[in-house]
Amino acid sequence: MPRWLPRAMVLALALYACFRLGDWAFHQLVGLLINILIAFFVALAIEPAVGRMAAHGMRRGLATFLVFMAVLAVGIGFVVLLGSMLAGQIIEMVEDFPKYLDQVINWTNQTFHTELSRVEVQDSLLNSDWLRRYVQNSATGVLDVSATVLGGLFQFLTIFLFSFYFAADGPRLRRALCSVLPPARQAEVLRAWEIAVDKTGGYIYSRGLMALISGIAHYVLLWVFDVPYAPALAVWVGLVSQFIPTIGTYLAGALPMLIAFTVNPWYALWVLGFVLIYQQFENYVLQPKLTAKTVAIHPAVAFGSVVAGTALMGAVGALIAIPAIATLQAFLGAYVKRYAVTDDPRVHSGHQWRRGTSALVHLRRTLHHESREEPRDGQAPPSSDDDA
């Protein structure tokens, strides 16, 4: 046996053990790493406000605390308002459920010539097996719901603490990161950090502005139909439709439709039509103009990044996918060398292609006109002063 073989075997086993240990540690800490990533993007989002307040002489720790308290106050107020609205509407819908059930039964009896009664329908629902199974599963799932709530609260506190440290100690963190890099790399890291702050802040700004416009538009619609809790519903539609990608619009429109249905079922159809029309207006008119200077990425790239982020990290990946891709695109754009595009009609827009086609048509018409002016057989050419 060669002398190096036992040593190589021990080294290979040690490397495999380290790999297994690292893989186990990564899977155990993946939740913490995702929370740190969320906290980092939250710190980037509030960095412009904190930096502006610190530039006027306020300490960064106090400025960060005030920004967080303002955001937390707005969030708690929105949740309390929405919760009270939902509780009131649920109680009203439960009280009016017999009336809705009578309307459905009467329509069914008149349409299909049946003889159903509300007592029979209620007895069949209350004595059904699926209702009993649902009640049993709900009773056994109380502990799971409590554990989920406590886990979500702990996750929120973790994100809050890390984002507070990242925002309050941002300059110190950048100095610590640059101290272990050569000067050339330090400039690149600082440039990437600045681009990330600009793109993330621009994304939050543009989304907030579109949420405001969407909320106002839906508030006017709900106010016209006299739907209760119109301000709270408008805030719900604005925030959920803008800050939950892909399905946020439909998720946000479901609640106003439900509340409008309690007033008049036809109002729910009007709300659905308005949501669909406004979504098209926002996608093709409003969003390109507002995000042209802040998050200038192609809609197809944005959609693909949201899908990829959802596949990798779920809802968290969907939220941070667009600012992350915008930051990467802006950072790579500074180092990618570009060349002049050849003057070929196949690489230009349709307008320039039509311009070239129209020029060709004009040339053909000119040649055809000149050929018609040539003298026919047996006719003298037109005389001129030079011939005389």
Rosetta blueprint (number, residue, H / E / L):
1 M L
2 P L
3 R L
4 W H
5 L H
6 P H
7 R H
8 A H
9 M H
10 V H
11 L H
12 A H
13 L H
14 A H
15 L H
16 Y H
17 A H
18 C H
19 F H
20 R H
21 L H
22 G H
23 D H
24 W H
25 A H
26 F H
27 H H
28 Q H
29 L H
30 V H
31 G H
32 L H
33 L H
34 I H
35 N H
36 I H
37 L H
38 I H
39 A H
40 F H
41 F H
42 V H
43 A H
44 L H
45 A H
46 I H
47 E H
48 P H
49 A H
50 V H
51 G H
52 R H
53 M H
54 A H
55 A H
56 H L
57 G L
58 M L
59 R L
60 R H
61 G H
62 L H
63 A H
64 T H
65 F H
66 L H
67 V H
68 F H
69 M H
70 A H
71 V H
72 L H
73 A H
74 V H
75 G H
76 I H
77 G H
78 F H
79 V H
80 V H
81 L H
82 L H
83 G H
84 S H
85 M H
86 L H
87 A H
88 G H
89 Q H
90 I H
91 I H
92 E H
93 M H
94 V H
95 E H
96 D L
97 F H
98 P H
99 K H
100 Y H
101 L H
102 D H
103 Q H
104 V H
105 I H
106 N H
107 W H
108 T H
109 N H
110 Q H
111 T H
112 F H
113 H L
114 T L
115 E L
116 L L
117 S L
118 R H
119 V H
120 E H
121 V H
122 Q H
123 D H
124 S H
125 L H
126 L H
127 N L
128 S L
129 D H
130 W H
131 L H
132 R H
133 R H
134 Y H
135 V H
136 Q H
137 N H
138 S H
139 A H
140 T H
141 G L
142 V H
143 L H
144 D H
145 V H
146 S H
147 A H
148 T H
149 V H
150 L H
151 G H
152 G H
153 L H
154 F H
155 Q H
156 F H
157 L H
158 T H
159 I H
160 F H
161 L H
162 F H
163 S H
164 F H
165 Y H
166 F H
167 A H
168 A H
169 D L
170 G H
171 P H
172 R H
173 L H
174 R H
175 R H
176 A H
177 L H
178 C H
179 S L
180 V L
181 L L
182 P L
183 P H
184 A H
185 R H
186 Q H
187 A H
188 E H
189 V H
190 L H
191 R H
192 A H
193 W H
194 E H
195 I H
196 A H
197 V H
198 D H
199 K H
200 T H
201 G H
202 G H
203 Y H
204 I H
205 Y H
206 S H
207 R H
208 G H
209 L H
210 M H
211 A H
212 L H
213 I H
214 S H
215 G H
216 I H
217 A H
218 H H
219 Y H
220 V H
221 L H
222 L H
223 W H
224 V H
225 F L
226 D L
227 V L
228 P L
229 Y L
230 A H
231 P H
232 A H
233 L H
234 A H
235 V H
236 W H
237 V H
238 G H
239 L H
240 V H
241 S H
242 Q H
243 F H
244 I L
245 P L
246 T L
247 I L
248 G H
249 T H
250 Y H
251 L H
252 A H
253 G H
254 A H
255 L H
256 P H
257 M H
258 L H
259 I H
260 A H
261 F H
262 T H
263 V H
264 N L
265 P H
266 W H
267 Y H
268 A H
269 L H
270 W H
271 V H
272 L H
273 G H
274 F H
275 V H
276 L H
277 I H
278 Y H
279 Q H
280 Q H
281 F H
282 E H
283 N H
284 Y H
285 V H
286 L H
287 Q H
288 P H
289 K H
290 L H
291 T L
292 A L
293 K L
294 T L
295 V L
296 A L
297 I L
298 H L
299 P H
300 A H
301 V H
302 A H
303 F H
304 G H
305 S H
306 V H
307 V H
308 A H
309 G H
310 T H
311 A H
312 L H
313 M H
314 G L
315 A H
316 V H
317 G H
318 A H
319 L H
320 I H
321 A H
322 I H
323 P H
324 A H
325 I H
326 A H
327 T H
328 L H
329 Q H
330 A H
331 F H
332 L H
333 G H
334 A L
335 Y L
336 V L
337 K L
338 R L
339 Y L
340 A L
341 V L
342 T L
343 D L
344 D L
345 P H
346 R H
347 V H
348 H L
349 S L
350 G H
351 H H
352 Q H
353 W H
354 R H
355 R H
356 G H
357 T H
358 S H
359 A H
360 L H
361 V H
362 H H
363 L H
364 R H
365 R H
366 T H
367 L H
368 H H
369 H H
370 E H
371 S H
372 R H
373 E L
374 E L
375 P L
376 R L
377 D L
378 G L
379 Q L
380 A L
381 P L
382 P L
383 S L
384 S L
385 D L
386 D L
387 D L
388 A L
